[in-house]
Amino acid sequence: MPRHLGLILNTRPRSIVELWTSSTALSSKAFERTMRSENFIVINSEVSHPILAKAARLQVLGKSPAGFYLRLNKRIWEHLPSRVRDLHSVRSYEAWLHTLACLSAKRQQFFGTFFLRNRPALELMRRLAGQKPHGSTLRIAVLGCSIGAEVYSILWTIRSARPDLKVILEAVDISKDILSFAEKGIYTPDTSELVGASIFERLTKAEMVEMFDWEGDRAKVKSWLREGITWRLGDATDPELVEILGPQDIVVASNFLCHMSRADAEKCLRNVVQPVSPGGYLFVSGIDLDVRTKVALDLGWEPVRELIAEIHDGDRSLRADWPWAWWGLEPLNRKRHDWQTRYAAAFRIGSPERR
């Protein structure tokens, strides 16, 4: 039996559960040497292994052994000291677990979101908008706009800082019902049932007053934020996207590509960059990092180095779900030779010939 299958079937080699509980007296370095001596790490997050993929989807009496293995590791992982979690070998094991989670998952779209979800990303957009001449036009497209939180967050950030700019925004989503909800710009406590969490949870009280008109517990986005938006029913994979939207200074495609298969996500990513004007910017997060890295290198995108680490860690929900969910985001690793491209969530896009 291949050794990596032994991990899934809870046979040899030893799981990290056994290894840690039998080695608690060891120092961090000794623990790492023990892991290496066990040949503990067999596969990393960028390897697509057909046997592992088949085993990850195995069902026994309708249950997934891989799912059980992940849940068991998660329960133990929560009690591991940070000094152990930060070891290189343990980080590699985390990547292995994430590979298993991705292979065993049935990916689907979710509409959960928050206002001001990633503040550093919004700050970078504000800085880029700050480079525009006084009184000029800024064109932005938000793909997979969901229930509108990202759209209104972007407009609040930019219009608050640069009220002189004429911001024209295209908001695109594949769901007619979700798009209709977003266009109304009305949010109540019932909204949490739609997104699975309170959409206001990352706002301060002052921001809630600045962004909304309140009637009891009913919040309506202020009129100055709802201006200049075209709500468009559309598909980010549509080859006609560039003709539909026209040239854009900034295109945002965040938190929906990770819910696609890797092949579909890569194809979609190559498509959504098309509307970006030469010298414009693409913001893309919530995607398998190796998919984004591959496309960025293939097409010669220039990573925006400003606020890379802050943006990477800016959405705590993505970081908290690593490595247990397919959308989970790995810790930033500056030791990688490609770390700036891999972890950048914003790219400056060059000439159309490179797309």
Buried (B, 14 or more C-beta within 10 A) or exposed (E): EEBBBBBBBBEEBBBBBBBBEEBEEBEEEEBBEBBEEBEBBBBEBEEEBEEBBEBBEBEEEEEBBBBEBBEBBEEBBEEEEEEBEEBEBBBBBBBBBBBBBBBBBEBEBBBBBBBBBBBBBBBBBBEBBEEBEEEEEBBBBBBBBBBBBBBBBBBBBBBEBBEEBEBBBBBBBBBEEBBEBBBEBBBBEEBBEBBEBBBBEBBEEEBEEEBBEEEEEEBBBBEEBBEBBEBBEBBBBBEEBBEBBEBBBBBBBBBBBBBBEBEBBBBBBBBBBBBBBEEBBBBBBBBBBBBBBBBBEEBEBBBBEBBBEBBBBBBEBBBEBBBBBBBBBBBBEEEEEEBBBBBBBBBBBBEEEEB
